[in-house]
Amino acid sequence: MESTVVMKETLAETLSALFVEPSAAPTAATTVTGTPLTSPAADRARKALDRNNHAMERLKAGDWTGFGTELDAMHGLLENLSQQSTDH
Protein backbone atom coordinates (compact mmCIF):
# COMPACT_ATOMS: atom_id res chain seq x y z
CA MET A 1 0.00 0.00 0.00
CA GLU A 2 1.40 3.38 -1.00
CA SER A 3 1.41 6.29 1.45
CA THR A 4 0.68 9.77 0.18
CA VAL A 5 0.94 13.07 2.03
CA VAL A 6 -0.95 16.09 0.68
CA MET A 7 -1.36 19.55 2.19
CA LYS A 8 -3.67 22.18 0.69
CA GLU A 9 -5.43 25.34 1.89
CA THR A 10 -8.73 23.60 2.67
CA LEU A 11 -9.93 20.11 3.58
CA ALA A 12 -11.92 19.93 0.33
CA GLU A 13 -8.82 20.70 -1.75
CA THR A 14 -6.79 18.17 0.22
CA LEU A 15 -9.39 15.43 -0.23
CA SER A 16 -9.68 16.28 -3.92
CA ALA A 17 -5.92 16.04 -4.33
CA LEU A 18 -5.81 12.70 -2.54
CA PHE A 19 -8.71 11.09 -4.34
CA VAL A 20 -8.56 12.62 -7.81
CA GLU A 21 -9.03 10.00 -10.47
CA PRO A 22 -5.89 9.38 -12.59
CA SER A 23 -7.66 10.33 -15.83
CA ALA A 24 -8.77 13.64 -14.30
CA ALA A 25 -5.37 15.19 -13.63
CA PRO A 26 -5.62 18.87 -12.71
CA THR A 27 -4.83 21.41 -15.38
CA ALA A 28 -2.31 24.19 -14.94
CA ALA A 29 -5.18 26.65 -14.42
CA THR A 30 -6.55 24.49 -11.60
CA THR A 31 -3.18 24.29 -9.92
CA VAL A 32 -2.40 27.99 -10.29
CA THR A 33 -5.81 29.47 -9.48
CA GLY A 34 -6.94 26.93 -6.90
CA THR A 35 -10.19 26.34 -8.76
CA PRO A 36 -11.83 23.23 -7.28
CA LEU A 37 -11.58 20.01 -9.26
CA THR A 38 -14.77 18.74 -10.85
CA SER A 39 -14.12 15.00 -10.95
CA PRO A 40 -16.56 12.57 -9.31
CA ALA A 41 -13.98 12.02 -6.55
CA ALA A 42 -13.78 15.77 -5.94
CA ASP A 43 -17.58 15.93 -5.72
CA ARG A 44 -17.57 13.14 -3.12
CA ALA A 45 -14.80 14.93 -1.21
CA ARG A 46 -16.90 18.11 -1.14
CA LYS A 47 -19.89 16.09 0.11
CA ALA A 48 -17.72 14.67 2.90
CA LEU A 49 -16.61 18.19 3.81
CA ASP A 50 -20.24 19.33 3.85
CA ARG A 51 -21.09 16.46 6.20
CA ASN A 52 -18.17 17.47 8.43
CA ASN A 53 -19.40 21.08 8.51
CA HIS A 54 -22.94 19.96 9.35
CA ALA A 55 -21.58 17.68 12.08
CA MET A 56 -19.68 20.61 13.63
CA GLU A 57 -22.85 22.73 13.53
CA ARG A 58 -24.78 19.95 15.29
CA LEU A 59 -22.00 19.61 17.87
CA LYS A 60 -22.02 23.35 18.62
CA ALA A 61 -25.80 23.21 19.00
CA GLY A 62 -25.52 20.31 21.47
CA ASP A 63 -27.39 17.98 19.09
CA TRP A 64 -25.49 14.76 19.74
CA THR A 65 -27.86 12.62 17.69
CA GLY A 66 -27.53 14.92 14.68
CA PHE A 67 -23.75 15.05 15.19
CA GLY A 68 -23.55 11.26 15.15
CA THR A 69 -25.74 11.01 12.07
CA GLU A 70 -23.60 13.49 10.13
CA LEU A 71 -20.38 11.88 11.33
CA ASP A 72 -21.59 8.44 10.20
CA ALA A 73 -22.57 9.84 6.80
CA MET A 74 -19.16 11.51 6.42
CA HIS A 75 -17.41 8.28 7.40
CA GLY A 76 -19.32 6.39 4.71
CA LEU A 77 -18.33 8.92 2.05
CA LEU A 78 -14.67 8.80 3.08
CA GLU A 79 -14.66 4.99 3.07
CA ASN A 80 -16.15 5.08 -0.43
CA LEU A 81 -13.45 7.51 -1.59
CA SER A 82 -10.74 5.37 -0.02
CA GLN A 83 -12.07 2.19 -1.63
CA GLN A 84 -12.28 3.81 -5.05
CA SER A 85 -8.76 5.21 -4.76
CA THR A 86 -7.36 1.72 -4.10
CA ASP A 87 -9.34 0.21 -6.99
CA HIS A 88 -7.41 2.28 -9.59
FITORMAR-438684 format. One record per atom (N, C-alpha, C): x negated, y negated, z; residue number from 0; residue in one letter. Coordinates in steps of 0.1 Angstrom, whole numbers, plus 5000, padded with zeros to 4 digits. Each point is the difference from the previous one (the first is absolute). Last residue first. Layout:
<nodes>
<node><x>X</x><y>Y</y><z>Z</z><nr>NUM</nr><rest>A</rest></node>
...
</nodes>
This chain:
<nodes>
<node><x>5080</x><y>4982</y><z>4917</z><nr>87</nr><rest>H</rest></node>
<node><x>4994</x><y>4995</y><z>4987</z><nr>87</nr><rest>H</rest></node>
<node><x>4987</x><y>5006</y><z>4998</z><nr>87</nr><rest>H</rest></node>
<node><x>5028</x><y>5007</y><z>5039</z><nr>86</nr><rest>D</rest></node>
<node><x>5004</x><y>5008</y><z>4989</z><nr>86</nr><rest>D</rest></node>
<node><x>4993</x><y>4996</y><z>4987</z><nr>86</nr><rest>D</rest></node>
<node><x>4996</x><y>4977</y><z>5042</z><nr>85</nr><rest>T</rest></node>
<node><x>4992</x><y>5012</y><z>5000</z><nr>85</nr><rest>T</rest></node>
<node><x>5003</x><y>5009</y><z>4988</z><nr>85</nr><rest>T</rest></node>
<node><x>5024</x><y>4960</y><z>5008</z><nr>84</nr><rest>S</rest></node>
<node><x>4987</x><y>4996</y><z>4997</z><nr>84</nr><rest>S</rest></node>
<node><x>4990</x><y>5012</y><z>5000</z><nr>84</nr><rest>S</rest></node>
<node><x>5046</x><y>5005</y><z>5012</z><nr>83</nr><rest>Q</rest></node>
<node><x>4999</x><y>4997</y><z>4986</z><nr>83</nr><rest>Q</rest></node>
<node><x>4986</x><y>4996</y><z>4996</z><nr>83</nr><rest>Q</rest></node>
<node><x>5010</x><y>5008</y><z>5045</z><nr>82</nr><rest>Q</rest></node>
<node><x>5002</x><y>5012</y><z>4993</z><nr>82</nr><rest>Q</rest></node>
<node><x>4998</x><y>4998</y><z>4985</z><nr>82</nr><rest>Q</rest></node>
<node><x>5000</x><y>4962</y><z>5028</z><nr>81</nr><rest>S</rest></node>
<node><x>4988</x><y>5008</y><z>5003</z><nr>81</nr><rest>S</rest></node>
<node><x>5001</x><y>5013</y><z>4992</z><nr>81</nr><rest>S</rest></node>
<node><x>5038</x><y>4972</y><z>4999</z><nr>80</nr><rest>L</rest></node>
<node><x>4988</x><y>4994</y><z>4993</z><nr>80</nr><rest>L</rest></node>
<node><x>4988</x><y>5008</y><z>5001</z><nr>80</nr><rest>L</rest></node>
<node><x>5037</x><y>5015</y><z>5025</z><nr>79</nr><rest>N</rest></node>
<node><x>5003</x><y>5001</y><z>4986</z><nr>79</nr><rest>N</rest></node>
<node><x>4988</x><y>4994</y><z>4992</z><nr>79</nr><rest>N</rest></node>
<node><x>5000</x><y>4993</y><z>5046</z><nr>78</nr><rest>E</rest></node>
<node><x>4997</x><y>5014</y><z>4997</z><nr>78</nr><rest>E</rest></node>
<node><x>5001</x><y>5003</y><z>4985</z><nr>78</nr><rest>E</rest></node>
<node><x>5013</x><y>4958</y><z>5015</z><nr>77</nr><rest>L</rest></node>
<node><x>4986</x><y>5001</y><z>5000</z><nr>77</nr><rest>L</rest></node>
<node><x>4995</x><y>5014</y><z>4997</z><nr>77</nr><rest>L</rest></node>
<node><x>5047</x><y>4991</y><z>5004</z><nr>76</nr><rest>L</rest></node>
<node><x>4994</x><y>4994</y><z>4988</z><nr>76</nr><rest>L</rest></node>
<node><x>4985</x><y>5001</y><z>5000</z><nr>76</nr><rest>L</rest></node>
<node><x>5022</x><y>5016</y><z>5039</z><nr>75</nr><rest>G</rest></node>
<node><x>5003</x><y>5008</y><z>4988</z><nr>75</nr><rest>G</rest></node>
<node><x>4995</x><y>4994</y><z>4987</z><nr>75</nr><rest>G</rest></node>
<node><x>4995</x><y>4975</y><z>5040</z><nr>74</nr><rest>H</rest></node>
<node><x>4991</x><y>5012</y><z>5000</z><nr>74</nr><rest>H</rest></node>
<node><x>5003</x><y>5009</y><z>4988</z><nr>74</nr><rest>H</rest></node>
<node><x>5028</x><y>4963</y><z>5007</z><nr>73</nr><rest>M</rest></node>
<node><x>4987</x><y>4996</y><z>4995</z><nr>73</nr><rest>M</rest></node>
<node><x>4990</x><y>5012</y><z>5000</z><nr>73</nr><rest>M</rest></node>
<node><x>5042</x><y>5007</y><z>5018</z><nr>72</nr><rest>A</rest></node>
<node><x>5002</x><y>4998</y><z>4986</z><nr>72</nr><rest>A</rest></node>
<node><x>4986</x><y>4996</y><z>4994</z><nr>72</nr><rest>A</rest></node>
<node><x>5003</x><y>5005</y><z>5047</z><nr>71</nr><rest>D</rest></node>
<node><x>5001</x><y>5013</y><z>4993</z><nr>71</nr><rest>D</rest></node>
<node><x>5001</x><y>4998</y><z>4985</z><nr>71</nr><rest>D</rest></node>
<node><x>5000</x><y>4961</y><z>5026</z><nr>70</nr><rest>L</rest></node>
<node><x>4987</x><y>5006</y><z>5000</z><nr>70</nr><rest>L</rest></node>
<node><x>5000</x><y>5014</y><z>4993</z><nr>70</nr><rest>L</rest></node>
<node><x>5041</x><y>4977</y><z>5005</z><nr>69</nr><rest>E</rest></node>
<node><x>4991</x><y>4993</y><z>4990</z><nr>69</nr><rest>E</rest></node>
<node><x>4986</x><y>5007</y><z>5000</z><nr>69</nr><rest>E</rest></node>
<node><x>5030</x><y>5015</y><z>5033</z><nr>68</nr><rest>T</rest></node>
<node><x>5005</x><y>5003</y><z>4987</z><nr>68</nr><rest>T</rest></node>
<node><x>4992</x><y>4994</y><z>4989</z><nr>68</nr><rest>T</rest></node>
<node><x>4990</x><y>4989</y><z>5045</z><nr>67</nr><rest>G</rest></node>
<node><x>4996</x><y>5014</y><z>4996</z><nr>67</nr><rest>G</rest></node>
<node><x>5005</x><y>5004</y><z>4987</z><nr>67</nr><rest>G</rest></node>
<node><x>5012</x><y>4958</y><z>5016</z><nr>66</nr><rest>F</rest></node>
<node><x>4986</x><y>5000</y><z>4998</z><nr>66</nr><rest>F</rest></node>
<node><x>4996</x><y>5015</y><z>4996</z><nr>66</nr><rest>F</rest></node>
<node><x>5044</x><y>4992</y><z>5012</z><nr>65</nr><rest>G</rest></node>
<node><x>4997</x><y>4995</y><z>4987</z><nr>65</nr><rest>G</rest></node>
<node><x>4985</x><y>5000</y><z>4997</z><nr>65</nr><rest>G</rest></node>
<node><x>5013</x><y>5013</y><z>5043</z><nr>64</nr><rest>T</rest></node>
<node><x>5006</x><y>5010</y><z>4990</z><nr>64</nr><rest>T</rest></node>
<node><x>4997</x><y>4995</y><z>4986</z><nr>64</nr><rest>T</rest></node>
<node><x>4988</x><y>4972</y><z>5036</z><nr>63</nr><rest>W</rest></node>
<node><x>4991</x><y>5011</y><z>4998</z><nr>63</nr><rest>W</rest></node>
<node><x>5005</x><y>5011</y><z>4991</z><nr>63</nr><rest>W</rest></node>
<node><x>5006</x><y>4947</y><z>5009</z><nr>62</nr><rest>D</rest></node>
<node><x>5008</x><y>5010</y><z>4994</z><nr>62</nr><rest>D</rest></node>
<node><x>4991</x><y>5012</y><z>4997</z><nr>62</nr><rest>D</rest></node>
<node><x>4987</x><y>4955</y><z>5016</z><nr>61</nr><rest>G</rest></node>
<node><x>5003</x><y>5010</y><z>5011</z><nr>61</nr><rest>G</rest></node>
<node><x>5009</x><y>5011</y><z>4995</z><nr>61</nr><rest>G</rest></node>
<node><x>4980</x><y>4962</y><z>4975</z><nr>60</nr><rest>A</rest></node>
<node><x>5014</x><y>4998</y><z>5005</z><nr>60</nr><rest>A</rest></node>
<node><x>5004</x><y>5010</y><z>5011</z><nr>60</nr><rest>A</rest></node>
<node><x>4957</x><y>5002</y><z>4979</z><nr>59</nr><rest>K</rest></node>
<node><x>5001</x><y>4986</y><z>5006</z><nr>59</nr><rest>K</rest></node>
<node><x>5014</x><y>4998</y><z>5006</z><nr>59</nr><rest>K</rest></node>
<node><x>4994</x><y>5039</y><z>4974</z><nr>58</nr><rest>L</rest></node>
<node><x>4992</x><y>5001</y><z>5013</z><nr>58</nr><rest>L</rest></node>
<node><x>5001</x><y>4987</y><z>5007</z><nr>58</nr><rest>L</rest></node>
<node><x>5019</x><y>5002</y><z>4957</z><nr>57</nr><rest>R</rest></node>
<node><x>5008</x><y>5008</y><z>5010</z><nr>57</nr><rest>R</rest></node>
<node><x>4993</x><y>5000</y><z>5013</z><nr>57</nr><rest>R</rest></node>
<node><x>4976</x><y>4980</y><z>4966</z><nr>56</nr><rest>E</rest></node>
<node><x>5012</x><y>4992</y><z>5003</z><nr>56</nr><rest>E</rest></node>
<node><x>5008</x><y>5007</y><z>5011</z><nr>56</nr><rest>E</rest></node>
<node><x>4965</x><y>5024</y><z>4981</z><nr>55</nr><rest>M</rest></node>
<node><x>4995</x><y>4990</y><z>5009</z><nr>55</nr><rest>M</rest></node>
<node><x>5011</x><y>4990</y><z>5005</z><nr>55</nr><rest>M</rest></node>
<node><x>5010</x><y>5033</y><z>4967</z><nr>54</nr><rest>A</rest></node>
<node><x>4998</x><y>5006</y><z>5013</z><nr>54</nr><rest>A</rest></node>
<node><x>4995</x><y>4990</y><z>5010</z><nr>54</nr><rest>A</rest></node>
<node><x>5005</x><y>4985</y><z>4956</z><nr>53</nr><rest>H</rest></node>
<node><x>5013</x><y>5002</y><z>5006</z><nr>53</nr><rest>H</rest></node>
<node><x>4999</x><y>5007</y><z>5014</z><nr>53</nr><rest>H</rest></node>
<node><x>4961</x><y>4995</y><z>4974</z><nr>52</nr><rest>N</rest></node>
<node><x>5005</x><y>4987</y><z>5004</z><nr>52</nr><rest>N</rest></node>
<node><x>5013</x><y>5001</y><z>5007</z><nr>52</nr><rest>N</rest></node>
<node><x>4983</x><y>5040</y><z>4981</z><nr>51</nr><rest>N</rest></node>
<node><x>4992</x><y>4995</y><z>5011</z><nr>51</nr><rest>N</rest></node>
<node><x>5005</x><y>4987</y><z>5006</z><nr>51</nr><rest>N</rest></node>
<node><x>5019</x><y>5015</y><z>4961</z><nr>50</nr><rest>R</rest></node>
<node><x>5005</x><y>5008</y><z>5011</z><nr>50</nr><rest>R</rest></node>
<node><x>4992</x><y>4997</y><z>5013</z><nr>50</nr><rest>R</rest></node>
<node><x>4986</x><y>4980</y><z>4959</z><nr>49</nr><rest>D</rest></node>
<node><x>5013</x><y>4995</y><z>5004</z><nr>49</nr><rest>D</rest></node>
<node><x>5006</x><y>5007</y><z>5013</z><nr>49</nr><rest>D</rest></node>
<node><x>4961</x><y>5017</y><z>4980</z><nr>48</nr><rest>L</rest></node>
<node><x>4997</x><y>4987</y><z>5007</z><nr>48</nr><rest>L</rest></node>
<node><x>5013</x><y>4994</y><z>5005</z><nr>48</nr><rest>L</rest></node>
<node><x>5004</x><y>5038</y><z>4973</z><nr>47</nr><rest>A</rest></node>
<node><x>4994</x><y>5003</y><z>5013</z><nr>47</nr><rest>A</rest></node>
<node><x>4997</x><y>4988</y><z>5008</z><nr>47</nr><rest>A</rest></node>
<node><x>5014</x><y>4993</y><z>4956</z><nr>46</nr><rest>K</rest></node>
<node><x>5011</x><y>5005</y><z>5008</z><nr>46</nr><rest>K</rest></node>
<node><x>4995</x><y>5004</y><z>5014</z><nr>46</nr><rest>K</rest></node>
<node><x>4967</x><y>4988</y><z>4969</z><nr>45</nr><rest>R</rest></node>
<node><x>5008</x><y>4988</y><z>5005</z><nr>45</nr><rest>R</rest></node>
<node><x>5012</x><y>5004</y><z>5008</z><nr>45</nr><rest>R</rest></node>
<node><x>4975</x><y>5034</y><z>4980</z><nr>44</nr><rest>A</rest></node>
<node><x>4992</x><y>4994</y><z>5011</z><nr>44</nr><rest>A</rest></node>
<node><x>5007</x><y>4987</y><z>5005</z><nr>44</nr><rest>A</rest></node>
<node><x>5019</x><y>5023</y><z>4964</z><nr>43</nr><rest>R</rest></node>
<node><x>5002</x><y>5008</y><z>5012</z><nr>43</nr><rest>R</rest></node>
<node><x>4992</x><y>4994</y><z>5011</z><nr>43</nr><rest>R</rest></node>
<node><x>4994</x><y>4980</y><z>4958</z><nr>42</nr><rest>D</rest></node>
<node><x>5014</x><y>4998</y><z>5005</z><nr>42</nr><rest>D</rest></node>
<node><x>5002</x><y>5007</y><z>5013</z><nr>42</nr><rest>D</rest></node>
<node><x>4960</x><y>5008</y><z>4979</z><nr>41</nr><rest>A</rest></node>
<node><x>5000</x><y>4986</y><z>5006</z><nr>41</nr><rest>A</rest></node>
<node><x>5014</x><y>4997</y><z>5005</z><nr>41</nr><rest>A</rest></node>
<node><x>4994</x><y>5040</y><z>4975</z><nr>40</nr><rest>A</rest></node>
<node><x>4994</x><y>5001</y><z>5014</z><nr>40</nr><rest>A</rest></node>
<node><x>5000</x><y>4986</y><z>5007</z><nr>40</nr><rest>A</rest></node>
<node><x>5016</x><y>5002</y><z>4955</z><nr>39</nr><rest>P</rest></node>
<node><x>5010</x><y>5006</y><z>5010</z><nr>39</nr><rest>P</rest></node>
<node><x>4993</x><y>5002</y><z>5014</z><nr>39</nr><rest>P</rest></node>
<node><x>4981</x><y>4960</y><z>4972</z><nr>38</nr><rest>S</rest></node>
<node><x>5001</x><y>5014</y><z>4998</z><nr>38</nr><rest>S</rest></node>
<node><x>5010</x><y>5006</y><z>5009</z><nr>38</nr><rest>S</rest></node>
<node><x>4983</x><y>4953</y><z>4994</z><nr>37</nr><rest>T</rest></node>
<node><x>5014</x><y>5004</y><z>4998</z><nr>37</nr><rest>T</rest></node>
<node><x>5001</x><y>5014</y><z>4997</z><nr>37</nr><rest>T</rest></node>
<node><x>4966</x><y>4962</y><z>5029</z><nr>36</nr><rest>L</rest></node>
<node><x>5001</x><y>5011</y><z>4989</z><nr>36</nr><rest>L</rest></node>
<node><x>5014</x><y>5004</y><z>4999</z><nr>36</nr><rest>L</rest></node>
<node><x>4986</x><y>4950</y><z>5017</z><nr>35</nr><rest>P</rest></node>
<node><x>5002</x><y>5014</y><z>5004</z><nr>35</nr><rest>P</rest></node>
<node><x>5001</x><y>5009</y><z>4988</z><nr>35</nr><rest>P</rest></node>
<node><x>4969</x><y>4956</y><z>5001</z><nr>34</nr><rest>T</rest></node>
<node><x>5014</x><y>5004</y><z>4996</z><nr>34</nr><rest>T</rest></node>
<node><x>5003</x><y>5014</y><z>5004</z><nr>34</nr><rest>T</rest></node>
<node><x>4958</x><y>4973</y><z>5004</z><nr>33</nr><rest>G</rest></node>
<node><x>5006</x><y>5007</y><z>5011</z><nr>33</nr><rest>G</rest></node>
<node><x>5015</x><y>5003</y><z>4997</z><nr>33</nr><rest>G</rest></node>
<node><x>4963</x><y>4979</y><z>4972</z><nr>32</nr><rest>T</rest></node>
<node><x>5011</x><y>4992</y><z>5005</z><nr>32</nr><rest>T</rest></node>
<node><x>5007</x><y>5006</y><z>5012</z><nr>32</nr><rest>T</rest></node>
<node><x>4963</x><y>5023</y><z>4978</z><nr>31</nr><rest>V</rest></node>
<node><x>4996</x><y>4986</y><z>5002</z><nr>31</nr><rest>V</rest></node>
<node><x>5011</x><y>4992</y><z>5007</z><nr>31</nr><rest>V</rest></node>
<node><x>5008</x><y>5046</y><z>4987</z><nr>30</nr><rest>T</rest></node>
<node><x>4989</x><y>4999</y><z>5010</z><nr>30</nr><rest>T</rest></node>
<node><x>4996</x><y>4986</y><z>5003</z><nr>30</nr><rest>T</rest></node>
<node><x>5033</x><y>5007</y><z>4967</z><nr>29</nr><rest>T</rest></node>
<node><x>5005</x><y>5005</y><z>5013</z><nr>29</nr><rest>T</rest></node>
<node><x>4989</x><y>4999</y><z>5011</z><nr>29</nr><rest>T</rest></node>
<node><x>4988</x><y>4990</y><z>4956</z><nr>28</nr><rest>A</rest></node>
<node><x>5009</x><y>4989</y><z>5005</z><nr>28</nr><rest>A</rest></node>
<node><x>5005</x><y>5005</y><z>5014</z><nr>28</nr><rest>A</rest></node>
<node><x>4974</x><y>5031</y><z>4975</z><nr>27</nr><rest>A</rest></node>
<node><x>4992</x><y>4989</y><z>5006</z><nr>27</nr><rest>A</rest></node>
<node><x>5009</x><y>4989</y><z>5006</z><nr>27</nr><rest>A</rest></node>
<node><x>5023</x><y>5047</y><z>4999</z><nr>26</nr><rest>T</rest></node>
<node><x>4993</x><y>4992</y><z>4990</z><nr>26</nr><rest>T</rest></node>
<node><x>4992</x><y>4989</y><z>5007</z><nr>26</nr><rest>T</rest></node>
<node><x>5013</x><y>5051</y><z>5020</z><nr>25</nr><rest>P</rest></node>
<node><x>5003</x><y>4985</y><z>5000</z><nr>25</nr><rest>P</rest></node>
<node><x>4993</x><y>4993</y><z>4989</z><nr>25</nr><rest>P</rest></node>
<node><x>5016</x><y>5052</y><z>4996</z><nr>24</nr><rest>A</rest></node>
<node><x>4989</x><y>4992</y><z>5006</z><nr>24</nr><rest>A</rest></node>
<node><x>5003</x><y>4985</y><z>4999</z><nr>24</nr><rest>A</rest></node>
<node><x>5026</x><y>5044</y><z>4992</z><nr>23</nr><rest>A</rest></node>
<node><x>5005</x><y>4987</y><z>5002</z><nr>23</nr><rest>A</rest></node>
<node><x>4989</x><y>4991</y><z>5007</z><nr>23</nr><rest>A</rest></node>
<node><x>4996</x><y>5047</y><z>4991</z><nr>22</nr><rest>S</rest></node>
<node><x>5004</x><y>4995</y><z>4987</z><nr>22</nr><rest>S</rest></node>
<node><x>5004</x><y>4985</y><z>5001</z><nr>22</nr><rest>S</rest></node>
<node><x>4990</x><y>5026</y><z>5040</z><nr>21</nr><rest>P</rest></node>
<node><x>4988</x><y>4998</y><z>4991</z><nr>21</nr><rest>P</rest></node>
<node><x>5003</x><y>4994</y><z>4987</z><nr>21</nr><rest>P</rest></node>
<node><x>5030</x><y>4988</y><z>5043</z><nr>20</nr><rest>E</rest></node>
<node><x>4998</x><y>5012</y><z>4991</z><nr>20</nr><rest>E</rest></node>
<node><x>4989</x><y>4998</y><z>4991</z><nr>20</nr><rest>E</rest></node>
<node><x>5004</x><y>4979</y><z>5050</z><nr>19</nr><rest>V</rest></node>
<node><x>5003</x><y>4997</y><z>4986</z><nr>19</nr><rest>V</rest></node>
<node><x>4997</x><y>5012</y><z>4991</z><nr>19</nr><rest>V</rest></node>
<node><x>4995</x><y>4993</y><z>5050</z><nr>18</nr><rest>F</rest></node>
<node><x>5009</x><y>5010</y><z>4994</z><nr>18</nr><rest>F</rest></node>
<node><x>5004</x><y>4997</y><z>4985</z><nr>18</nr><rest>F</rest></node>
<node><x>4970</x><y>4973</y><z>5029</z><nr>17</nr><rest>L</rest></node>
<node><x>4997</x><y>5014</y><z>5004</z><nr>17</nr><rest>L</rest></node>
<node><x>5008</x><y>5010</y><z>4991</z><nr>17</nr><rest>L</rest></node>
<node><x>5007</x><y>4953</y><z>4995</z><nr>16</nr><rest>A</rest></node>
<node><x>4986</x><y>5004</y><z>4996</z><nr>16</nr><rest>A</rest></node>
<node><x>4997</x><y>5014</y><z>5003</z><nr>16</nr><rest>A</rest></node>
<node><x>5041</x><y>4983</y><z>5015</z><nr>15</nr><rest>S</rest></node>
<node><x>5000</x><y>5000</y><z>4986</z><nr>15</nr><rest>S</rest></node>
<node><x>4986</x><y>5005</y><z>4995</z><nr>15</nr><rest>S</rest></node>
<node><x>5004</x><y>4991</y><z>5045</z><nr>14</nr><rest>L</rest></node>
<node><x>5007</x><y>5013</y><z>4997</z><nr>14</nr><rest>L</rest></node>
<node><x>5000</x><y>5001</y><z>4985</z><nr>14</nr><rest>L</rest></node>
<node><x>4983</x><y>4960</y><z>5015</z><nr>13</nr><rest>T</rest></node>
<node><x>4991</x><y>5011</y><z>5004</z><nr>13</nr><rest>T</rest></node>
<node><x>5006</x><y>5014</y><z>4996</z><nr>13</nr><rest>T</rest></node>
<node><x>5025</x><y>4960</y><z>4994</z><nr>12</nr><rest>E</rest></node>
<node><x>4989</x><y>5001</y><z>4990</z><nr>12</nr><rest>E</rest></node>
<node><x>4991</x><y>5012</y><z>5004</z><nr>12</nr><rest>E</rest></node>
<node><x>5035</x><y>4991</y><z>5030</z><nr>11</nr><rest>A</rest></node>
<node><x>5005</x><y>5005</y><z>4987</z><nr>11</nr><rest>A</rest></node>
<node><x>4989</x><y>5001</y><z>4990</z><nr>11</nr><rest>A</rest></node>
<node><x>4989</x><y>4982</y><z>5042</z><nr>10</nr><rest>L</rest></node>
<node><x>5002</x><y>5015</y><z>5001</z><nr>10</nr><rest>L</rest></node>
<node><x>5006</x><y>5005</y><z>4986</z><nr>10</nr><rest>L</rest></node>
<node><x>4970</x><y>4956</y><z>4998</z><nr>9</nr><rest>T</rest></node>
<node><x>5012</x><y>5004</y><z>5007</z><nr>9</nr><rest>T</rest></node>
<node><x>5001</x><y>5015</y><z>5000</z><nr>9</nr><rest>T</rest></node>
<node><x>4960</x><y>4978</y><z>4984</z><nr>8</nr><rest>E</rest></node>
<node><x>5006</x><y>4990</y><z>5008</z><nr>8</nr><rest>E</rest></node>
<node><x>5013</x><y>5004</y><z>5008</z><nr>8</nr><rest>E</rest></node>
<node><x>4964</x><y>5038</y><z>4988</z><nr>7</nr><rest>K</rest></node>
<node><x>5006</x><y>4989</y><z>4992</z><nr>7</nr><rest>K</rest></node>
<node><x>5006</x><y>4990</y><z>5009</z><nr>7</nr><rest>K</rest></node>
<node><x>4966</x><y>5048</y><z>4998</z><nr>6</nr><rest>M</rest></node>
<node><x>5005</x><y>4988</y><z>5008</z><nr>6</nr><rest>M</rest></node>
<node><x>5004</x><y>4989</y><z>4991</z><nr>6</nr><rest>M</rest></node>
<node><x>4987</x><y>5058</y><z>5002</z><nr>5</nr><rest>V</rest></node>
<node><x>5004</x><y>4988</y><z>4992</z><nr>5</nr><rest>V</rest></node>
<node><x>5004</x><y>4989</y><z>5010</z><nr>5</nr><rest>V</rest></node>
<node><x>4975</x><y>5053</y><z>4995</z><nr>4</nr><rest>V</rest></node>
<node><x>5003</x><y>4988</y><z>5008</z><nr>4</nr><rest>V</rest></node>
<node><x>5003</x><y>4988</y><z>4991</z><nr>4</nr><rest>V</rest></node>
<node><x>5000</x><y>5058</y><z>4997</z><nr>3</nr><rest>T</rest></node>
<node><x>4999</x><y>4987</y><z>4994</z><nr>3</nr><rest>T</rest></node>
<node><x>5003</x><y>4989</y><z>5010</z><nr>3</nr><rest>T</rest></node>
<node><x>4986</x><y>5057</y><z>4994</z><nr>2</nr><rest>S</rest></node>
<node><x>5004</x><y>4989</y><z>5009</z><nr>2</nr><rest>S</rest></node>
<node><x>4998</x><y>4987</y><z>4992</z><nr>2</nr><rest>S</rest></node>
<node><x>5010</x><y>5054</y><z>4984</z><nr>1</nr><rest>E</rest></node>
<node><x>4992</x><y>4988</y><z>4999</z><nr>1</nr><rest>E</rest></node>
<node><x>5005</x><y>4989</y><z>5009</z><nr>1</nr><rest>E</rest></node>
<node><x>5001</x><y>5057</y><z>5001</z><nr>0</nr><rest>M</rest></node>
<node><x>5008</x><y>4988</y><z>5000</z><nr>0</nr><rest>M</rest></node>
<node><x>4991</x><y>4988</y><z>5000</z><nr>0</nr><rest>M</rest></node>
</nodes>
